[in-house]
């Protein structure tokens, strides 16, 4: 008698034709990775021969003939044909031999035949590097009893002919007859009372292979896959994980609005998540590291980036890997790094959420509550809906983009959007109530992790990165000026030498929000409203200063991870007193000045009693990023350092807070933005590792013009002879001292000939804002060409 059952312990990847992609992977992990502590729920596979025997026994091979009638252009009869085939399949009877072996294997799991199991479809063409078939076939959870098991298996067989699976095969040229279904039967992990999630061993938007993304929700993981909730997200840096350093560099606690559980009636139900559980992180750092290490081991074994599902049993607390398949988007297409998209105008913001991809799309909004409403969808329309399931897949090829109320970057909508190249914004919260059906909108995923839906049809430009790579200067290093860490992974895919200026102020303003001295001296604050704000923001942290350190370190580490191993030069805080005062609690600790532009700013603050302890928090954040997380590509830069003596004081203070030049390779640069920096460059070069010319401040101080003065703006010019003389002298002095000298400013991209001037004088690097980078690159490239002639 033919054997239709294979235990997972008998299965390897080579058995894929017999057990399909999902079961082959489960068997491979069971056999090859259990020795590394990776747990896979025990179970067995009903082979593809059982599926063929089912077709033989019931005379169902003619189902494939029905597919010959499919409208392959408009798919107008897809639902009709798919429904007819599924009806035939569901009316079939299990062959006696298959029936008997299936019951016997099930009883072996539990002598009473009442073991709760997960019944999962596993097709021979799914979970491959070239085709994921994510969500195309059906799976069933908490199946108890032999009758229910047989019914679930039959429904798995029928799911080979879901509308979405038929269309998926058609679009990829996969012959329908060449695909068969195996069914996996696994012990059920009680994640309903625990938690579950998804892991990517690659940053899903940029394709950065040094990153692991772990997501989690309370209850069953279908909530993540279906995008019905916003999950927790944890980003880890692989090199740090491998060196047993602090690998988690970014985390976000999602809303986790509902919890999917197994109901008393035997089905699945969504229950509201209690408010305290919504705010509570699903995983602690130890659990996150364990899952990430498992993911790293799985990736190493398979030799490619992986998409992994995990669950934690609510009773035992044990964690398991439920599924592992190759990540397809970046494996096939190399992600979205081929082109850069940039809006050339903006309008009213309608909603925001998590951006999927880096594209921009415009079109009419089409509010849909179900894929059954597909008749109203015209090519290029933007689908706006609460969330999607695999049934929506056939619509995505037709849509210009998709916007959902719920979901995260590992939801089904996000995964399929990446695979199909459709821009998506997920987790907006209220898109369906804000955006009107038929309204013209623009979906922008080009501005970092946050995606924005704008009112109206907006113009944008598309730039080929291949063209950029062909026109890179040979000698001058092109770098970026960056403020927002959310932009980092997208910008890092473009050809550049790293970040020449990371402005710390943006991270403090948007992520920290609190004046550092208000955290150091919290007890001195007498305003109850301010104290309440600080208490709320710092809730859950060991102490208030650790909040500042953690938030600042996370922002810096995100940029460092995105650009690793390229250098990231972080300028220590350079607020003016009036700007510091705008931070929560800031007015208590900032003096009032007549001219903050020339007052208590930059280096002078760092060793002064009024701010020294605040600067210490900045130093501790940098130390965490470099020494604990392993981002040794991070360098520091001191702004507005008036004298060499002041520079020595700052270095002494940094040393007292654990940051010492040259220790663990730390380099400390200084901004060259004051005439004294230029005149005394030789001595500055003795105590600092390099210079970055800040042309804005240098111009105002050379010409004696407040750069914020509207009245004198016509006289403010970086092209002034005196200013260019100063810059040329600065570059020459740095080159003579043998230290690098960069330039941060708009002039090389805005002013004809300015790039030529800098290149001719021997500038080491030029940093541009992201919007000016492409034009600036061309200017520098052409300047180098002229020098060769």
C-alpha positions in Angstrom: 0.0 0.0 0.0 1.3 3.5 -0.9 2.3 5.6 2.1 0.6 9.0 2.1 2.1 10.2 5.4 5.5 11.6 6.2 6.4 12.8 9.7 8.2 16.2 9.8 11.3 14.3 11.2 11.4 12.4 7.9 11.2 15.5 5.6 14.0 17.6 4.1 13.9 20.3 1.4 14.5 17.7 -1.2 11.0 16.3 -0.4 9.4 19.5 -1.8 7.7 17.6 -4.7 6.1 15.3 -2.2 5.1 17.7 0.6 5.2 21.2 -0.9 7.2 24.3 0.1 5.8 24.9 3.5 6.0 21.3 4.8 9.5 20.8 3.2 10.7 23.9 5.2 9.1 22.7 8.4 10.7 19.3 8.0 14.1 20.9 7.2 14.0 23.0 10.3 12.9 20.1 12.5 15.7 17.9 11.3 18.6 20.4 10.7 18.0 23.2 13.2 16.5 21.6 16.3 20.0 21.1 17.6 20.4 24.9 17.8 17.4 25.2 20.1 14.9 26.2 17.4 11.5 24.7 18.2 9.0 23.6 15.5 5.6 22.2 16.5 5.5 18.4 16.0 3.4 17.1 13.1 3.2 15.3 9.8 2.5 15.9 6.1 -0.2 14.4 4.0 1.7 14.0 0.7 0.9 15.3 -2.8 0.2 11.7 -3.8 -2.8 11.8 -1.4 -4.0 14.9 -3.3 -3.7 13.1 -6.6 -5.4 10.0 -5.2 -8.3 12.3 -4.1 -8.6 13.6 -7.7 -8.4 10.1 -9.1 -11.0 8.6 -6.7 -13.5 11.4 -7.3 -12.8 11.9 -11.0 -11.8 15.5 -10.5 -9.0 15.9 -13.1 -11.5 17.6 -15.4 -11.3 20.6 -13.0 -8.2 21.6 -14.9 -10.1 21.5 -18.1 -12.5 24.2 -16.8 -9.5 26.5 -16.5 -9.1 26.5 -20.3 -12.3 28.7 -20.4 -10.7 31.4 -18.2 -10.7 35.0 -19.6 -7.0 35.6 -19.3 -7.2 39.2 -20.3 -9.8 40.7 -18.0 -10.4 37.7 -15.7 -14.1 38.5 -16.0 -15.1 34.9 -15.3 -12.4 34.1 -12.7 -14.8 33.9 -9.8 -17.3 31.9 -11.7 -14.8 29.3 -12.8 -13.0 29.2 -9.4 -16.2 28.8 -7.5 -17.4 25.9 -9.8 -14.1 24.0 -9.3 -14.1 24.5 -5.5 -17.6 23.2 -5.4 -16.6 20.0 -7.1 -13.6 19.6 -4.8 -15.6 20.1 -1.6 -18.1 17.5 -2.7 -15.3 14.9 -3.1 -14.8 11.9 -0.7 -11.5 11.0 0.8 -10.1 7.7 -0.7 -10.2 4.9 2.0 -6.4 4.4 2.0 -5.8 8.2 2.5 -8.6 8.3 5.1 -7.2 5.5 7.1 -3.6 6.7 7.2 -4.7 10.2 8.1 -6.8 9.0 11.0 -4.0 6.8 12.3 -1.3 9.5 12.1 -3.7 11.9 13.9 -4.4 9.4 16.7 -0.7 8.9 17.1 -0.5 12.5 18.2 -3.3 12.0 20.7 -4.8 8.5 21.5 -8.3 10.0 21.9 -8.2 11.7 18.5 -9.0 15.1 19.9 -5.7 16.8 19.6 -6.1 20.5 18.6 -4.1 20.9 15.4 -3.3 23.5 12.7 -4.1 22.2 9.2 -2.0 24.1 6.6 -2.0 23.9 2.8 1.5 23.4 1.3 1.7 23.7 -2.5 4.6 22.5 -4.6 5.1 26.0 -6.1 4.9 28.0 -2.9 7.5 29.4 -0.5 10.1 29.5 -3.2 12.6 32.4 -3.7 10.9 33.1 -7.1 7.2 32.9 -5.8 5.9 33.1 -2.3 2.2 32.4 -2.9 1.7 34.2 0.4 -1.8 33.6 1.6 -2.9 32.1 -1.7 -4.0 28.8 -0.2 -6.0 28.1 3.0 -5.0 27.1 6.5 -7.3 26.2 9.4 -6.5 26.5 13.1 -7.8 24.7 16.3 -9.1 21.7 14.4 -10.3 19.0 16.8 -11.6 15.5 16.0 -11.2 13.2 13.0 -14.3 14.5 11.1 -13.2 18.1 11.4 -9.7 17.1 10.3 -10.9 15.3 7.2 -13.1 18.3 6.3 -10.2 20.8 6.8 -7.9 18.6 4.5 -10.6 18.7 1.8 -10.9 22.4 2.1 -7.1 22.7 1.8 -7.3 20.7 -1.4 -10.0 23.0 -2.8 -7.9 26.1 -2.0 -5.6 25.2 -4.8 -8.4 26.8 -6.9 -9.1 30.0 -5.0 -9.5 32.9 -7.3 -6.3 34.5 -6.0 -4.2 31.3 -6.5 -5.5 30.8 -10.0 -4.6 34.3 -11.0 -1.3 34.2 -9.2 -0.3 31.1 -11.3 -1.5 32.7 -14.5 0.5 35.9 -13.9 3.7 33.9 -13.3 3.3 31.4 -16.1 3.0 28.5 -13.7 1.1 25.5 -15.3 -1.9 24.7 -13.2 -1.5 20.9 -13.6 2.1 21.1 -12.4 1.1 22.2 -8.9 -0.2 19.9 -6.2 -1.3 20.4 -2.6 0.2 18.7 0.4 -1.3 19.3 3.8 0.6 19.8 7.1 -1.0 18.8 10.4 0.8 20.4 13.4 0.3 20.5 17.1 -1.6 23.7 17.8 0.4 26.3 19.7 -2.0 28.2 22.0 -1.0 31.7 20.8 -4.6 32.8 21.4 -3.7 33.2 25.0 -0.1 34.1 24.2 1.4 36.1 21.2 2.7 35.7 17.7 4.3 37.5 14.9 6.4 37.7 11.8 10.2 38.1 11.3 12.0 39.4 8.3 15.8 38.9 8.1 16.0 41.9 5.8 14.8 45.4 6.1 11.6 45.0 4.1 11.5 48.4 2.4 15.1 49.1 1.5 16.4 45.5 1.3 19.2 46.2 3.8 20.5 42.8 4.7 22.1 43.8 8.0 18.7 44.3 9.6 16.2 41.9 11.3 12.6 43.1 11.8 10.6 41.3 14.5 6.9 42.1 14.8 4.4 40.8 17.4 0.8 41.0 18.5 -1.3 39.5 21.3 -3.1 36.3 20.2 -3.0 34.6 16.8 -0.8 35.9 14.1 -3.5 36.2 11.5 -4.1 39.7 12.9 -0.7 40.7 11.5 -1.0 38.9 8.2 -4.5 40.2 7.6 -3.4 43.7 8.7 -6.3 44.1 11.1 -4.0 45.5 13.9 -0.9 47.6 14.2 1.8 45.3 15.7 4.8 46.0 17.8 8.0 46.4 15.8 11.6 45.7 16.8 14.6 46.4 14.6 17.9 44.6 15.3 21.4 45.0 13.8 22.8 41.6 12.8 26.5 42.4 13.4 25.7 43.5 17.0 23.6 40.3 17.5 26.5 38.2 16.3 28.8 40.0 18.7 26.4 39.7 21.6 26.0 43.4 21.8 22.9 45.5 22.3 21.3 44.6 18.9 17.8 46.2 19.3 18.3 49.7 18.0 14.7 50.7 17.3 11.3 49.6 18.8 7.7 50.7 18.5 4.7 49.6 20.5 1.8 49.2 18.1 -1.9 49.8 18.9 -2.7 46.1 18.8 -6.4 47.1 18.8 -7.9 43.5 18.9 -6.7 40.1 19.9 -7.6 37.0 17.8 -8.4 34.0 19.9 -10.1 30.6 19.7 -13.7 31.0 20.8 -15.6 28.6 23.0 -17.9 27.9 20.0 -15.0 26.4 18.2 -14.1 29.2 15.7 -11.9 32.3 15.8 -13.0 35.7 17.1 -11.6 39.1 17.5 -11.9 40.6 21.0 -10.9 44.1 22.0 -7.5 44.3 23.5 -7.6 45.8 27.1 -6.0 49.3 27.2 -3.1 48.3 29.4 -2.3 45.4 27.1 -2.3 47.7 24.1 0.4 49.8 25.7 2.4 46.8 26.9 5.2 45.4 24.7 4.4 41.9 23.4 8.1 40.8 23.8 10.8 41.6 26.3 14.4 42.1 25.1 15.4 38.5 26.0 12.6 37.1 23.9 13.3 39.4 21.0 17.0 38.4 20.9 16.1 34.7 21.0 13.7 35.0 18.1 16.3 37.1 16.2 19.0 34.6 16.8 16.8 31.8 15.6 16.0 33.9 12.5 19.7 34.4 11.9 20.4 30.7 12.1 17.5 30.0 9.7 18.8 32.5 7.2 22.3 31.1 7.4 21.0 27.6 6.9 18.9 28.6 3.9 21.4 31.0 2.5 19.0 33.8 1.7 16.8 36.4 3.5 13.8 34.8 5.1 10.2 35.6 6.0 9.4 33.7 9.2 6.2 33.2 11.4 6.5 32.6 15.1 4.2 32.0 18.1 4.4 31.9 21.8 2.2 29.5 23.7 0.2 31.3 26.4 0.3 28.4 28.8 3.9 27.1 28.6 5.5 30.4 27.5 7.5 28.4 24.9 8.2 30.0 21.5 8.0 28.2 18.2 8.7 28.8 14.5 5.6 28.0 12.5 6.8 28.7 9.1 9.9 30.0 7.2 10.1 30.9 3.5 12.5 32.8 1.4 11.8 36.6 1.1 10.8 37.2 -2.4 10.6 40.9 -3.2 14.3 41.8 -2.9 15.4 38.3 -3.9 13.6 38.8 -7.3 13.8 42.5 -8.0 16.4 43.9 -5.7 13.8 46.0 -3.9 13.1 49.6 -4.9 16.6 50.9 -5.1 16.4 51.1 -8.9 14.6 54.4 -8.9 14.2 57.4 -6.6 10.8 59.3 -6.5 10.5 62.9 -5.3 7.5 65.2 -5.0 8.0 68.6 -6.7 4.9 70.1 -4.9 2.8 69.4 -1.9 -0.7 70.0 -0.7 -3.0 69.3 2.2 -2.2 66.2 4.2 -5.2 63.9 4.4 -3.8 60.9 6.4 -0.5 59.3 7.2 0.6 55.7 8.0 3.5 53.4 7.4 5.0 53.6 3.9 5.5 50.4 1.9 8.1 50.9 -0.8 9.4 54.2 -2.0 7.1 55.1 -4.9 4.6 57.8 -5.5 1.2 57.3 -7.2 -1.7 59.6 -8.0 -5.3 58.7 -9.0 -8.9 58.6 -7.9 -9.6 57.2 -4.4 -11.8 54.1 -4.6 -13.3 53.2 -1.2 -13.9 49.4 -1.2 -15.3 47.3 1.7 -14.7 44.0 -0.1 -13.0 42.6 -3.2 -16.5 41.8 -4.4 -16.8 45.6 -5.1 -14.1 45.2 -7.7 -16.4 46.3 -10.6 -16.1 49.9 -9.5 -12.3 49.8 -9.6 -10.7 51.4 -12.7 -7.0 50.9 -13.7 -4.8 53.2 -11.7 -7.4 53.9 -8.9 -6.1 54.0 -5.4 -7.8 51.4 -3.2 -8.8 52.8 0.2 -10.1 50.1 2.6 -10.0 49.0 6.2 -7.7 46.1 5.6 -7.0 43.4 3.1 -6.9 39.6 2.9 -5.5 37.3 0.2 -8.8 37.7 -1.6 -7.8 41.2 -2.6 -4.7 40.1 -4.5 -6.3 40.1 -8.0 -7.3 43.7 -7.5 -3.8 45.0 -6.6 -2.4 44.5 -10.1 -5.1 46.8 -11.4 -4.8 49.4 -8.6 -2.3 52.3 -8.7 -1.8 52.0 -4.9 -3.5 51.0 -1.7 -4.3 52.8 1.6 -5.6 50.9 4.7 -6.9 51.8 8.1 -5.0 49.1 9.9 -2.0 46.8 9.6 1.8 47.1 9.8 4.7 46.6 7.4 4.5 42.8 7.7 0.8 42.7 7.0 -0.6 40.9 4.0 -1.3 44.2 2.2 2.3 45.3 2.7 3.8 42.0 1.6 1.8 41.8 -1.6 2.2 45.5 -2.4 6.0 45.0 -2.3 5.8 41.9 -4.4 3.6 43.6 -7.0 5.4 46.9 -6.9 2.3 48.8 -5.8 2.9 51.7 -3.3 0.9 51.2 -0.1 0.3 53.2 3.1 -0.9 50.9 5.9 -2.1 51.6 9.5 -3.5 55.1 8.8 -6.2 54.6 11.4 -9.0 56.5 9.7 -8.4 56.7 5.9 -11.9 55.4 5.0 -13.5 58.2 7.0 -11.3 61.0 5.8 -10.8 60.2 2.1 -13.9 60.6 -0.1 -14.7 58.0 -2.8 -13.6 59.3 -6.2 -11.5 62.1 -4.8 -8.2 62.7 -6.6 -5.3 61.9 -4.2 -1.5 61.4 -4.2 0.1 58.5 -2.3 3.7 59.3 -1.4 5.9 56.6 0.1 9.1 58.6 -0.9 9.5 60.5 2.3 10.8 57.9 4.8 8.9 55.4 6.9 5.9 57.6 7.2 3.7 57.5 4.1 1.4 60.5 3.3 -1.8 60.8 1.4 -2.1 64.3 -0.1 -5.1 66.0 -1.5 -5.2 66.2 -5.3 -2.9 65.0 -8.1 0.6 66.2 -7.4 3.6 66.4 -9.7 6.7 64.3 -9.0 9.9 63.3 -10.7 11.5 59.8 -11.1 15.3 59.4 -11.1 17.2 56.3 -12.2 19.8 55.3 -9.6 21.7 53.4 -12.3 22.2 56.8 -14.0 23.5 58.2 -10.7 26.0 55.4 -10.3 27.3 56.1 -13.8 28.1 59.7 -12.9 29.7 59.5 -9.5 32.8 61.7 -9.0 36.1 59.8 -8.6 37.9 61.9 -6.0 35.3 64.0 -4.1 33.2 62.0 -1.6 29.5 62.7 -1.9 27.6 62.6 1.4 24.2 63.5 2.8 23.0 66.0 5.3 20.3 64.2 7.3 18.0 65.0 10.1 15.1 62.5 10.0 16.1 58.9 10.9 12.9 57.7 9.2 14.5 58.7 5.8 17.7 56.7 6.5 17.0 53.3 5.0 15.5 54.8 1.8 18.4 57.2 1.3 21.1 54.7 2.1 20.2 52.7 -1.1 21.3 55.6 -3.2 25.0 55.9 -4.2 26.7 58.0 -1.5 29.7 57.8 0.9 27.6 58.1 4.0 26.3 61.0 6.2 28.5 64.0 6.4 26.2 65.8 8.8 23.5 64.1 11.0 21.7 66.9 12.8 20.9 65.8 16.3 18.4 68.6 16.9 15.7 66.9 14.8 15.9 63.7 16.9 15.7 65.7 20.1 12.8 67.8 18.9 10.7 64.9 17.5 11.7 61.8 19.4 12.8 63.1 22.8 10.8 66.4 23.0 12.1 67.2 26.5 14.9 69.5 27.4 17.7 67.3 28.8 18.2 69.5 31.9 14.5 69.1 32.7 15.3 65.4 33.0 18.5 65.8 34.9 16.9 68.3 37.4 13.3 67.2 37.2 12.7 68.0 40.9 13.5 71.7 40.2 10.5 72.1 37.8 7.6 73.8 39.5 5.1 73.8 36.6 2.6 70.9 37.2 1.6 70.7 33.5 5.3 70.4 32.4 5.9 67.8 35.1 2.9 65.8 34.0 4.0 65.9 30.3 7.5 64.6 31.3 6.0 61.9 33.6 3.8 60.7 30.7 6.6 60.6 28.1 9.2 58.9 30.4 6.7 56.3 31.8 8.2 52.8 31.8 11.9 54.0 31.8 14.2 53.2 34.6 14.8 56.9 35.3 14.1 60.1 33.4 17.6 60.5 32.0 17.6 57.0 30.6 14.6 58.1 28.5 16.7 60.8 26.8 19.6 58.4 26.2 17.4 55.6 24.8 15.4 57.9 22.4 18.5 59.7 21.1 20.5 56.6 20.7 17.7 54.9 18.8 17.5 57.7 16.3 21.3 57.8 15.8 21.5 54.1 15.6 18.8 53.9 13.0 20.9 56.1 10.7 24.1 54.3 11.5 22.5 50.9 10.7 21.1 52.1 7.4 24.4 53.4 6.2 26.7 50.8 7.9 29.7 50.5 7.3 29.8 54.0 5.7 30.6 56.8 8.2 27.9 58.8 9.9 29.1 62.1 11.4 26.8 63.2 14.2 26.9 66.9 15.1 26.3 67.3 18.8 23.3 69.5 19.6 23.4 73.0 18.1 20.2 74.6 19.3 20.2 78.3 20.1 18.9 79.3 23.6 15.5 80.4 22.2 15.2 77.0 20.4 16.2 75.0 23.5 13.6 76.9 25.4 10.9 75.5 23.1 11.5 72.0 24.4 9.4 70.7 27.2 10.7 72.2 30.4 13.2 74.3 28.5 12.2 77.7 29.6 13.3 76.9 33.2 16.9 76.2 32.1 17.6 78.6 29.3 18.9 82.2 29.7 17.2 84.9 27.6 19.6 86.5 25.0 19.4 89.5 22.7 21.2 87.6 19.9 21.1 83.8 20.4 22.8 83.3 17.0 26.0 84.6 18.6 25.4 83.6 22.2 25.3 80.5 24.4 25.4 77.9 21.6 27.6 75.0 20.5 30.8 74.1 22.3 30.4 76.8 24.9 27.4 75.0 26.4 29.0 71.6 26.7 31.4 72.5 29.6 29.2 75.2 31.2 27.4 74.3 34.5 24.1 75.3 32.9 24.2 72.5 30.3 27.2 70.2 31.1 25.0 67.4 32.5 22.7 67.7 29.5 25.7 67.3 27.2 26.6 64.3 29.3 23.3 62.6 28.2 24.2 63.3 24.6 27.6 61.7 25.2 26.1 58.7 26.9 23.8 58.2 23.9 26.7 58.2 21.5 28.6 55.8 23.7 25.7 53.5 23.8 25.5 53.6 20.0 29.2 53.0 19.4 30.3 50.8 22.3 27.1 48.8 23.3 25.4 48.5 19.8 28.6 48.3 17.8 28.1 51.2 15.4 31.7 52.2 15.2 30.9 54.0 11.9 29.5 56.8 14.0 31.8 59.9 14.4 31.1 63.0 16.4 31.4 66.7 15.5 31.5 69.8 17.7 29.7 72.9 16.4 30.6 76.5 17.0 33.9 76.0 18.8 35.4 79.4 19.1 38.9 78.7 20.4 41.3 75.8 20.6 41.1 76.1 24.4 37.4 75.7 24.2 37.9 72.6 22.1 40.2 71.1 24.7 37.6 71.7 27.4 34.9 70.0 25.4 37.1 67.0 24.7 37.9 66.8 28.5 34.1 66.8 29.3 33.5 64.1 26.6 36.2 62.0 28.2 34.6 62.4 31.6 31.4 60.9 30.2 33.1 57.9 28.6 33.8 59.3 25.1 37.5 59.6 24.4 39.0 60.4 21.1 40.8 57.4 19.5 39.4 54.9 22.0 37.5 52.3 20.1 38.3 54.3 17.0 36.3 57.3 17.9 37.0 60.3 15.7 35.9 63.8 16.7 35.4 66.5 14.0 34.9 70.2 14.4 32.7 72.5 12.4 34.7 75.2 10.6 32.2 78.0 10.7 33.9 80.8 12.6 36.8 82.8 11.2 38.9 81.7 14.2 38.6 78.1 13.0 40.2 79.1 9.7 42.9 81.4 11.1 43.9 78.9 13.8 43.2 75.7 11.6 46.7 74.2 12.2 46.2 74.1 16.0 42.5 72.9 15.7 43.8 70.1 13.5 46.1 69.0 16.4 43.2 68.2 18.7 40.4 67.2 16.2 40.3 64.5 13.5 38.8 66.6 10.7 36.8 69.7 9.7 33.4 70.3 8.2 32.9 73.7 6.7 29.6 75.2 7.8 29.2 77.9 5.1 26.1 79.5 6.6 27.6 80.6 9.8 31.0 81.3 8.3 29.4 83.7 5.7 27.5 85.6 8.4 30.5 86.0 10.6 32.9 87.0 7.7 30.4 89.6 6.4 29.0 90.6 9.8 25.4 89.8 8.6 22.8 88.1 10.8 21.8 85.3 8.4 18.2 85.5 9.7 17.9 89.2 8.8 15.4 89.8 6.1 16.6 93.4 5.6 20.2 92.3 4.9 19.5 89.1 3.0 20.5 90.7 -0.3 24.0 91.2 0.9 24.4 87.7 2.3 26.3 85.7 -0.2 28.6 82.6 0.0 30.1 83.7 -3.3 31.5 86.9 -1.8 35.3 87.1 -2.4 36.1 87.3 1.3 34.0 84.2 2.1 35.4 82.2 -0.7 38.9 83.3 0.3 38.2 82.0 3.8 36.9 78.7 2.5 39.9 78.2 0.2 42.2 78.9 3.1 40.4 76.4 5.3 40.6 73.7 2.7 44.3 74.4 2.1 45.2 74.4 5.9 43.3 71.1 6.4 45.1 69.4 3.5 48.4 70.7 4.8 47.6 69.3 8.2 46.7 65.9 6.7 43.1 65.8 8.0 39.9 65.5 6.0 37.8 68.6 5.3 34.2 68.5 4.1 31.6 71.0 3.1 28.0 71.2 4.3 25.8 73.7 2.5 23.4 74.4 -0.4 25.9 76.5 -2.5 27.4 73.6 -4.6 24.0 72.6 -5.9 22.5 76.1 -6.2 25.3 78.3 -7.4 26.9 77.8 -10.8 30.6 77.2 -10.5 30.6 76.7 -6.7 31.3 73.0 -7.0 34.2 73.7 -9.3 35.6 76.1 -6.8 35.5 73.5 -4.0 36.8 70.7 -6.1 39.6 72.9 -7.5 40.7 73.8 -4.0 40.9 70.1 -2.9 37.8 69.6 -0.8 37.6 66.1 0.6 33.8 65.6 0.6 30.7 67.6 0.0 27.4 66.9 1.8 24.0 67.7 0.3 20.5 67.6 1.6 18.5 64.7 0.0 16.5 67.0 -2.3 19.7 68.6 -3.6 21.8 65.5 -3.8 21.2 64.5 -7.4 21.8 68.0 -8.8 24.8 68.5 -6.6 26.3 65.2 -7.7 26.1 66.3 -11.3 27.8 69.6 -10.4 30.6 67.8 -8.7 31.0 65.2 -11.4 31.2 67.9 -14.1 33.7 69.9 -12.0 36.0 66.9 -11.8 35.7 66.4 -15.5 36.7 70.0 -16.2 39.8 69.5 -14.0 40.9 66.5 -16.1 40.7 68.5 -19.4 
